[in-house]
Amino acid sequence: MLNQLLFLSAFLFSVGVVVAITKKNVITVLIGLELMLNAANINLVAFSKYDTQFIQGQLFALFVMVVAAAETAVALAFAFQVYQYFQTPELDKISEVGEK
C-alpha cells in the first residue's frame, strides 16, 4: 500500500512540475503548483501511518491544505489584477509590471 501511495505521489508531483514549467497560462501554472502541494500531502499522510505519533503527519497535511487555500486565493487575486492591467493571461506576454 505504501509503494502505491508513493508512486501516486511521485506521479502527481511530476505532472505538476511539467504543467508548471511548460504551460504559459497563469491559471494552469497555479494548477500545477496545487498538484505538487497535493502530492506532498499524500506523502505526509502515507508516512504518518507508519509513525508512532500517527496524528502528526495528518495535522501537518491539514495545515498545508489551509496554507495552499490561502496561497491560491492570493495568487488568483494577483492573476486577476495582472490580467486587468495587461489584458492577457499569458506569462510570456507580460514583460514587466511597470510597462504596458
C-alpha positions as CSV (number, residue, x, y, z in Angstrom):
1,M,0.0,0.0,0.0
2,L,2.8,2.4,0.8
3,N,4.5,1.8,-2.5
4,Q,1.3,2.6,-4.4
5,L,0.8,5.8,-2.5
6,L,4.4,6.9,-3.1
7,F,4.0,6.1,-6.8
8,L,0.8,8.1,-7.0
9,S,2.5,11.0,-5.1
10,A,5.6,10.9,-7.4
11,F,3.3,10.8,-10.5
12,L,1.2,13.8,-9.3
13,F,4.3,15.8,-8.4
14,S,5.9,15.0,-11.8
15,V,2.7,16.1,-13.6
16,G,2.6,19.3,-11.5
17,V,6.2,20.1,-12.4
18,V,5.6,19.5,-16.1
19,V,2.4,21.7,-16.0
20,A,4.1,24.5,-14.1
21,I,7.1,24.6,-16.4
22,T,5.6,24.1,-19.8
23,K,2.3,26.0,-19.7
24,K,2.1,29.7,-20.3
25,N,-1.3,30.5,-18.8
26,V,-1.3,31.8,-15.2
27,I,-4.2,29.6,-14.1
28,T,-2.6,26.4,-15.4
29,V,0.6,27.2,-13.7
30,L,-1.3,27.6,-10.4
31,I,-3.0,24.2,-11.0
32,G,0.5,22.7,-11.4
33,L,1.6,24.2,-8.1
34,E,-1.5,22.8,-6.4
35,L,-0.8,19.3,-7.8
36,M,2.7,19.5,-6.3
37,L,1.3,20.5,-2.9
38,N,-1.3,17.7,-3.0
39,A,1.5,15.2,-3.8
40,A,3.4,16.3,-0.8
41,N,0.2,15.9,1.3
42,I,-0.2,12.3,0.1
43,N,3.4,11.6,1.2
44,L,2.7,13.2,4.6
45,V,-0.4,11.1,5.2
46,A,1.2,7.9,3.8
47,F,4.2,8.2,6.1
48,S,2.2,9.2,9.1
49,K,0.6,5.7,9.0
50,Y,3.9,4.2,9.9
51,D,4.8,6.7,12.6
52,T,4.2,6.1,16.3
53,Q,2.7,9.6,16.6
54,F,0.0,8.8,14.0
55,I,-1.7,12.2,14.0
56,Q,1.3,14.5,13.4
57,G,1.5,13.9,9.6
58,Q,-2.2,14.2,9.1
59,L,-2.3,17.5,11.1
60,F,0.7,18.8,9.1
61,A,-1.1,17.9,5.9
62,L,-4.2,19.7,7.1
63,F,-2.0,22.8,7.8
64,V,-0.5,22.6,4.3
65,M,-4.1,22.4,2.8
66,V,-5.1,25.6,4.7
67,V,-1.9,27.4,3.6
68,A,-2.5,26.2,0.0
69,A,-6.0,27.6,0.0
70,A,-4.8,30.9,1.2
71,E,-2.0,30.9,-1.4
72,T,-4.5,30.1,-4.1
73,A,-6.8,32.9,-3.1
74,V,-3.9,35.4,-3.1
75,A,-2.4,34.1,-6.4
76,L,-5.8,34.2,-8.1
77,A,-6.3,37.8,-7.0
78,F,-2.9,38.7,-8.2
79,A,-3.5,37.0,-11.5
80,F,-6.8,38.8,-11.9
81,Q,-5.1,42.2,-11.4
82,V,-2.3,41.3,-13.8
83,Y,-5.0,40.3,-16.4
84,Q,-6.8,43.5,-15.9
85,Y,-3.6,45.5,-16.4
86,F,-2.1,43.6,-19.4
87,Q,-5.3,42.2,-20.9
88,T,-3.6,38.7,-21.3
89,P,-3.3,35.6,-19.1
90,E,-0.1,34.5,-21.0
91,L,3.0,34.7,-18.9
92,D,5.3,35.3,-21.9
93,K,3.4,38.4,-23.0
94,I,3.8,40.1,-19.6
95,S,7.1,41.9,-20.0
96,E,7.4,43.9,-16.8
97,V,5.0,45.1,-14.2
98,G,5.9,48.8,-14.8
99,E,5.4,48.7,-18.6
100,K,2.3,48.4,-20.6
